[in-house]
Amino acid sequence: MSYTSEIKDEIFENPTVSTHCRLAELSAYINTLCVADTSAREMLFVCDDKRNADRIKKLIGDLFGYEYTPEKIRETYVIRIDEGEAVMRILSLAGSFSRLENDSSINPSLIKRNCCKGAYLRTAFLVNGFVTDPSKNYHMEFSEKEYAHAYGLKQLMAGLGIYAGITERKNRFVVYIKDSEQISDLLRIMSAPLSLLKFENIKIYKEVRNNINRKINCEMSNMQKTISASVREKNAIELLIKKDRYRDLSPKLKETAELRLENPDLSYQELGALLNPPLGKSGVYHRLQKIIKESLRD
């Protein structure tokens, strides 16, 4: 099962109680799944997921007292409302006859409370939402048919401190978030605590793993540098011996050279601790550099 499916399953399992949040949810369904003809006084909800159809049926029944049974047509579920009075009543309370604010199709009167904003967003996610598996990448999106609704979602999120982008993809408008903290916040706002917990656990695991990998890479890099330097120093010492110039080195340089030949894998700091008296890594480095320069002298 995909991570997106897990989030949607969790949201479907948690019914909304308050009337104002239910109106926000129904409004989201109207803006994402409904085709309304106010002149003919007819509206259709066309759903790919039966759970959305069942949820719409319950919302309309609980809020307005109307009973409409979803009809299965091929691979979709359709709720048809063709009673003019019912259509106008539903749209007047939960719909949006025109773009009401800043080119947004979302009715601001239905999302005044933060809980209603969350209700609207989780419903929009049930219809058009997607989240990448967080173990691979951080990406959350809402794919919308109409720019006005995509823009409305972006503005709604901004009011909650979540800053999304909008891009066009295959004749749809995609509202997307790539920041892990913002995705966590949105999962919390959409009332998906179990999905949020999983997201945070994966995020922590990735951070720990990345820190360990960085530390290992750093240690490997330092080890490689130590080995490379040791090889150069060992070659310089052996060259001095071959040229019969090793005996000309000072006692301190000879002591350092002998320790390097005996301990090719030790760092400068570890070599310095073996000297008598002990010497810091900078001092050991400068002694060995003198030996290398001496070996290169004609």
BELCORBEL-V154118 format. One record per residue. N is the residue number from 1. RES is the residue in one small letter. SS is DSSP state (H for helix, E for strand, C for the rest). PHI is phi as a letter, one per 30 degrees, with the letter a starting at -180 (* if undefined). OMEGA is omega in whole degrees, -180 to 180 (999 if undefined). Layout:
BEGIN
n->N res->RES ss->SS phi->PHI omega->OMEGA
n->N res->RES ss->SS phi->PHI omega->OMEGA
END
This chain:
BEGIN
n->1 res->m ss->C phi->* omega->-179
n->2 res->s ss->C phi->d omega->179
n->3 res->y ss->H phi->d omega->177
n->4 res->t ss->H phi->e omega->180
n->5 res->s ss->H phi->d omega->179
n->6 res->e ss->H phi->d omega->179
n->7 res->i ss->H phi->d omega->-179
n->8 res->k ss->H phi->d omega->177
n->9 res->d ss->H phi->e omega->-179
n->10 res->e ss->H phi->d omega->-180
n->11 res->i ss->H phi->d omega->179
n->12 res->f ss->H phi->d omega->-176
n->13 res->e ss->H phi->d omega->-177
n->14 res->n ss->C phi->c omega->-178
n->15 res->p ss->C phi->d omega->177
n->16 res->t ss->C phi->d omega->-174
n->17 res->v ss->C phi->c omega->-171
n->18 res->s ss->C phi->d omega->-180
n->19 res->t ss->H phi->d omega->-177
n->20 res->h ss->H phi->d omega->178
n->21 res->c ss->H phi->d omega->176
n->22 res->r ss->H phi->d omega->177
n->23 res->l ss->H phi->d omega->178
n->24 res->a ss->H phi->d omega->179
n->25 res->e ss->H phi->d omega->179
n->26 res->l ss->H phi->d omega->177
n->27 res->s ss->H phi->d omega->178
n->28 res->a ss->H phi->d omega->177
n->29 res->y ss->H phi->d omega->179
n->30 res->i ss->H phi->d omega->-177
n->31 res->n ss->H phi->d omega->-177
n->32 res->t ss->H phi->c omega->-172
n->33 res->l ss->H phi->b omega->-172
n->34 res->c ss->E phi->c omega->169
n->35 res->v ss->E phi->c omega->-175
n->36 res->a ss->E phi->c omega->175
n->37 res->d ss->E phi->b omega->-175
n->38 res->t ss->C phi->d omega->179
n->39 res->s ss->C phi->d omega->178
n->40 res->a ss->C phi->d omega->-179
n->41 res->r ss->C phi->h omega->179
n->42 res->e ss->E phi->b omega->175
n->43 res->m ss->E phi->b omega->-180
n->44 res->l ss->E phi->b omega->168
n->45 res->f ss->E phi->c omega->-178
n->46 res->v ss->E phi->c omega->-172
n->47 res->c ss->E phi->c omega->173
n->48 res->d ss->C phi->d omega->-178
n->49 res->d ss->C phi->c omega->-178
n->50 res->k ss->H phi->e omega->-179
n->51 res->r ss->H phi->d omega->175
n->52 res->n ss->H phi->d omega->179
n->53 res->a ss->H phi->d omega->179
n->54 res->d ss->H phi->d omega->-180
n->55 res->r ss->H phi->d omega->178
n->56 res->i ss->H phi->d omega->178
n->57 res->k ss->H phi->e omega->-178
n->58 res->k ss->H phi->d omega->179
n->59 res->l ss->H phi->d omega->-180
n->60 res->i ss->H phi->d omega->179
n->61 res->g ss->H phi->d omega->-178
n->62 res->d ss->H phi->d omega->-174
n->63 res->l ss->H phi->d omega->-172
n->64 res->f ss->H phi->b omega->179
n->65 res->g ss->C phi->i omega->178
n->66 res->y ss->C phi->c omega->179
n->67 res->e ss->C phi->c omega->177
n->68 res->y ss->C phi->b omega->-177
n->69 res->t ss->C phi->c omega->178
n->70 res->p ss->C phi->d omega->178
n->71 res->e ss->E phi->c omega->180
n->72 res->k ss->E phi->d omega->177
n->73 res->i ss->E phi->b omega->-174
n->74 res->r ss->C phi->h omega->-176
n->75 res->e ss->C phi->c omega->-179
n->76 res->t ss->E phi->b omega->178
n->77 res->y ss->E phi->b omega->-172
n->78 res->v ss->E phi->c omega->171
n->79 res->i ss->E phi->c omega->-178
n->80 res->r ss->E phi->c omega->176
n->81 res->i ss->E phi->c omega->-176
n->82 res->d ss->C phi->c omega->174
n->83 res->e ss->C phi->c omega->-173
n->84 res->g ss->H phi->e omega->-179
n->85 res->e ss->H phi->d omega->180
n->86 res->a ss->H phi->d omega->180
n->87 res->v ss->H phi->e omega->-177
n->88 res->m ss->H phi->d omega->-180
n->89 res->r ss->H phi->d omega->180
n->90 res->i ss->H phi->d omega->-178
n->91 res->l ss->H phi->d omega->-178
n->92 res->s ss->H phi->d omega->-178
n->93 res->l ss->H phi->c omega->-174
n->94 res->a ss->H phi->b omega->-175
n->95 res->g ss->C phi->c omega->-180
n->96 res->s ss->C phi->a omega->-175
n->97 res->f ss->C phi->d omega->-179
n->98 res->s ss->C phi->a omega->176
n->99 res->r ss->C phi->d omega->-168
n->100 res->l ss->C phi->c omega->-173
n->101 res->e ss->E phi->a omega->174
n->102 res->n ss->C phi->h omega->179
n->103 res->d ss->C phi->i omega->178
n->104 res->s ss->E phi->c omega->178
n->105 res->s ss->C phi->c omega->-179
n->106 res->i ss->C phi->c omega->-179
n->107 res->n ss->C phi->d omega->-176
n->108 res->p ss->H phi->d omega->-179
n->109 res->s ss->H phi->d omega->-178
n->110 res->l ss->H phi->c omega->-177
n->111 res->i ss->C phi->b omega->179
n->112 res->k ss->C phi->d omega->-180
n->113 res->r ss->C phi->d omega->177
n->114 res->n ss->H phi->d omega->179
n->115 res->c ss->H phi->d omega->178
n->116 res->c ss->H phi->d omega->175
n->117 res->k ss->H phi->d omega->178
n->118 res->g ss->H phi->d omega->179
n->119 res->a ss->H phi->d omega->180
n->120 res->y ss->H phi->d omega->-177
n->121 res->l ss->H phi->d omega->-179
n->122 res->r ss->H phi->d omega->177
n->123 res->t ss->H phi->d omega->176
n->124 res->a ss->H phi->d omega->179
n->125 res->f ss->H phi->d omega->179
n->126 res->l ss->H phi->e omega->-177
n->127 res->v ss->H phi->d omega->-169
n->128 res->n ss->H phi->b omega->-175
n->129 res->g ss->E phi->c omega->178
n->130 res->f ss->E phi->a omega->174
n->131 res->v ss->E phi->b omega->176
n->132 res->t ss->C phi->d omega->174
n->133 res->d ss->C phi->e omega->-175
n->134 res->p ss->C phi->d omega->176
n->135 res->s ss->C phi->d omega->180
n->136 res->k ss->C phi->c omega->-174
n->137 res->n ss->C phi->a omega->176
n->138 res->y ss->C phi->c omega->-179
n->139 res->h ss->C phi->a omega->177
n->140 res->m ss->E phi->b omega->-178
n->141 res->e ss->E phi->a omega->172
n->142 res->f ss->E phi->b omega->-178
n->143 res->s ss->E phi->c omega->-171
n->144 res->e ss->E phi->c omega->177
n->145 res->k ss->C phi->d omega->-173
n->146 res->e ss->C phi->c omega->178
n->147 res->y ss->H phi->d omega->-178
n->148 res->a ss->H phi->e omega->179
n->149 res->h ss->H phi->d omega->176
n->150 res->a ss->H phi->e omega->179
n->151 res->y ss->H phi->d omega->179
n->152 res->g ss->H phi->d omega->178
n->153 res->l ss->H phi->d omega->179
n->154 res->k ss->H phi->d omega->179
n->155 res->q ss->H phi->d omega->179
n->156 res->l ss->H phi->d omega->179
n->157 res->m ss->H phi->d omega->-179
n->158 res->a ss->H phi->e omega->177
n->159 res->g ss->C phi->d omega->178
n->160 res->l ss->C phi->c omega->179
n->161 res->g ss->C phi->i omega->179
n->162 res->i ss->C phi->c omega->-172
n->163 res->y ss->C phi->c omega->-175
n->164 res->a ss->C phi->c omega->174
n->165 res->g ss->E phi->c omega->176
n->166 res->i ss->E phi->b omega->174
n->167 res->t ss->E phi->b omega->178
n->168 res->e ss->E phi->c omega->-179
n->169 res->r ss->E phi->b omega->177
n->170 res->k ss->C phi->h omega->176
n->171 res->n ss->C phi->i omega->174
n->172 res->r ss->E phi->b omega->-179
n->173 res->f ss->E phi->c omega->-172
n->174 res->v ss->E phi->c omega->173
n->175 res->v ss->E phi->c omega->-172
n->176 res->y ss->E phi->b omega->177
n->177 res->i ss->E phi->b omega->-179
n->178 res->k ss->C phi->b omega->-180
n->179 res->d ss->C phi->d omega->-175
n->180 res->s ss->H phi->d omega->180
n->181 res->e ss->H phi->d omega->-179
n->182 res->q ss->H phi->d omega->176
n->183 res->i ss->H phi->d omega->177
n->184 res->s ss->H phi->e omega->-180
n->185 res->d ss->H phi->d omega->-177
n->186 res->l ss->H phi->d omega->176
n->187 res->l ss->H phi->d omega->177
n->188 res->r ss->H phi->d omega->-180
n->189 res->i ss->H phi->d omega->-179
n->190 res->m ss->C phi->d omega->178
n->191 res->s ss->C phi->i omega->176
n->192 res->a ss->C phi->b omega->-173
n->193 res->p ss->H phi->d omega->-179
n->194 res->l ss->H phi->d omega->177
n->195 res->s ss->H phi->d omega->177
n->196 res->l ss->H phi->d omega->180
n->197 res->l ss->H phi->d omega->178
n->198 res->k ss->H phi->d omega->180
n->199 res->f ss->H phi->e omega->-179
n->200 res->e ss->H phi->d omega->179
n->201 res->n ss->H phi->d omega->179
n->202 res->i ss->H phi->d omega->-180
n->203 res->k ss->H phi->d omega->179
n->204 res->i ss->H phi->d omega->179
n->205 res->y ss->H phi->e omega->-180
n->206 res->k ss->H phi->d omega->-180
n->207 res->e ss->H phi->d omega->178
n->208 res->v ss->H phi->d omega->180
n->209 res->r ss->H phi->d omega->180
n->210 res->n ss->H phi->d omega->178
n->211 res->n ss->H phi->d omega->179
n->212 res->i ss->H phi->d omega->180
n->213 res->n ss->H phi->d omega->178
n->214 res->r ss->H phi->d omega->180
n->215 res->k ss->H phi->d omega->179
n->216 res->i ss->H phi->d omega->180
n->217 res->n ss->H phi->d omega->179
n->218 res->c ss->H phi->d omega->180
n->219 res->e ss->H phi->d omega->178
n->220 res->m ss->H phi->d omega->179
n->221 res->s ss->H phi->d omega->179
n->222 res->n ss->H phi->d omega->179
n->223 res->m ss->H phi->d omega->179
n->224 res->q ss->H phi->d omega->178
n->225 res->k ss->H phi->d omega->179
n->226 res->t ss->H phi->d omega->-179
n->227 res->i ss->H phi->d omega->-179
n->228 res->s ss->H phi->d omega->179
n->229 res->a ss->H phi->d omega->-179
n->230 res->s ss->H phi->d omega->179
n->231 res->v ss->H phi->d omega->179
n->232 res->r ss->H phi->d omega->-178
n->233 res->e ss->H phi->d omega->179
n->234 res->k ss->H phi->d omega->179
n->235 res->n ss->H phi->d omega->179
n->236 res->a ss->H phi->d omega->180
n->237 res->i ss->H phi->d omega->-180
n->238 res->e ss->H phi->d omega->178
n->239 res->l ss->H phi->d omega->177
n->240 res->l ss->H phi->d omega->178
n->241 res->i ss->H phi->d omega->-179
n->242 res->k ss->H phi->d omega->-180
n->243 res->k ss->C phi->d omega->-179
n->244 res->d ss->C phi->i omega->178
n->245 res->r ss->C phi->c omega->-180
n->246 res->y ss->H phi->d omega->-177
n->247 res->r ss->H phi->d omega->180
n->248 res->d ss->H phi->d omega->180
n->249 res->l ss->C phi->d omega->177
n->250 res->s ss->C phi->d omega->180
n->251 res->p ss->H phi->e omega->-180
n->252 res->k ss->H phi->d omega->179
n->253 res->l ss->H phi->d omega->178
n->254 res->k ss->H phi->d omega->180
n->255 res->e ss->H phi->d omega->180
n->256 res->t ss->H phi->d omega->-180
n->257 res->a ss->H phi->d omega->-179
n->258 res->e ss->H phi->d omega->178
n->259 res->l ss->H phi->d omega->179
n->260 res->r ss->H phi->d omega->179
n->261 res->l ss->H phi->d omega->-179
n->262 res->e ss->H phi->d omega->-174
n->263 res->n ss->C phi->b omega->-175
n->264 res->p ss->C phi->d omega->-176
n->265 res->d ss->C phi->c omega->-177
n->266 res->l ss->C phi->d omega->176
n->267 res->s ss->C phi->d omega->179
n->268 res->y ss->H phi->d omega->-180
n->269 res->q ss->H phi->d omega->180
n->270 res->e ss->H phi->d omega->176
n->271 res->l ss->H phi->d omega->-178
n->272 res->g ss->H phi->d omega->-179
n->273 res->a ss->H phi->d omega->-179
n->274 res->l ss->H phi->d omega->-180
n->275 res->l ss->C phi->d omega->180
n->276 res->n ss->C phi->b omega->1
n->277 res->p ss->C phi->d omega->-180
n->278 res->p ss->C phi->e omega->-178
n->279 res->l ss->C phi->b omega->178
n->280 res->g ss->C phi->d omega->-176
n->281 res->k ss->H phi->d omega->178
n->282 res->s ss->H phi->d omega->179
n->283 res->g ss->H phi->d omega->178
n->284 res->v ss->H phi->d omega->-180
n->285 res->y ss->H phi->e omega->-177
n->286 res->h ss->H phi->d omega->177
n->287 res->r ss->H phi->d omega->-178
n->288 res->l ss->H phi->d omega->175
n->289 res->q ss->H phi->d omega->176
n->290 res->k ss->H phi->d omega->179
n->291 res->i ss->H phi->d omega->179
n->292 res->i ss->H phi->d omega->179
n->293 res->k ss->H phi->d omega->179
n->294 res->e ss->H phi->d omega->-180
n->295 res->s ss->H phi->d omega->-179
n->296 res->l ss->H phi->d omega->-179
n->297 res->r ss->C phi->d omega->179
n->298 res->d ss->C phi->d omega->999
END
